[in-house]
Amino acid sequence: MSNEADQAPAARAKDEHRRGPDSRTTVVVITKDRREELLRTLRTLRELPERPRVVVTDNASRDGTAEAVARLFPEVQLLCPGENLGAVGRNLAVRHVRTPYVAFCDDDTWWEPGSLCRAADLLDAHPPLAAVTARIVVEPSGEEDPVVAELRDSPLPGPDWLPGPALGSFLAAATVIRADAFRGAGGFHPGLWLGGEEELLATDLLTQGHWLCYVPELTIHHAASKARDSTHRRVLGLRNTLWFTWLRRPWRSALRRTGHLLRTVPHDRPSLRAVAQAVQGLPWVLRQRAPVPAAIEARLVALEEARRHSTARRYVG
């Protein structure tokens, strides 16, 4: 009885710590022409108990985003490169990060209170773990995003110490990553720009010996912006999937994966544009081609098979 009484104050103290400021993580947000969504996200980040430092890269918005952020959120570090860097805007932001961990956040997503602290605890406890990906809740319905099932049911084996299922990739809008690991892997590849850009970085992290995992006790909320061009995103996603395949998969796997994609994507103009752009990029892709070792390729094969049945990865729109 006395032992339980002794543990109770310690547990309460730990809970109090979790509800207080936490200086281990910086939140990085990229945005373009989504002023109202971004301002909502910044308000929620400001109210988090962790009080994280926030860095925003404005990818050349023309709707007054930068001016609004500077006026309403002077504590936020605002970067205005003057052009649309796409996902590489995150690389720019990470150059200004001095904390050990980076929490990526889109302008239409926000972290649940306590999740950043818990993510930092897990990364503190497991140095080989490069990134933890959160459960995604769709707003306003409160339902889980369909991709959560894919994360939860990942077919990849992992060491017993992992705090959740091992992953082969991650979702940038819902992930806390080790800053040094991100920099060591080169960040997001400028050639891919945007659209499924995480897969290449994740594979390079795995090749370097890091682990990635899904942690359901972490939560991020997503209220999808209406200011998006789903067709354009499909073009970029298919193009980048082909580029990733040609950059990192052994030729036999690359040809098999390419053939499967060409057979199964919609046979329409957006798909044709994606394939044409991918072919146009072949010169730089072949120059930078670096196939993964056999152990990593085995993981990619397992993921490829699982994703064929996923409802969250369809090149439609």
Secondary structure, DSSP 8 states (H G I E B T S, - for coil): -HHHHHHHHHHHHHHHHHTS--TTEEEEEEESS-HHHHHHHHHHHHTSTT--EEEEEE-S-SSSHHHHHHHH-TTSEEE--SS--TTHHHHHHHTT--SSEEEEEETTEEE-TTHHHHHHHHHHH-TTEEEEEEEEEETTTTEE-THHHHHHT------TT-SS-B-S---GGGEEEEHHHHHHTTSS-TTT-SSSTHHHHHHHHHHTT-EEEEEEEEEEEE---SS--HHHHHHHHHHHHHHHHHHHS-HHHHHHHHHHHHHHS--SHHHHHHHHHHHHTHHHHHHH-----HHHHHHHHHHHHHHTT-SS-----
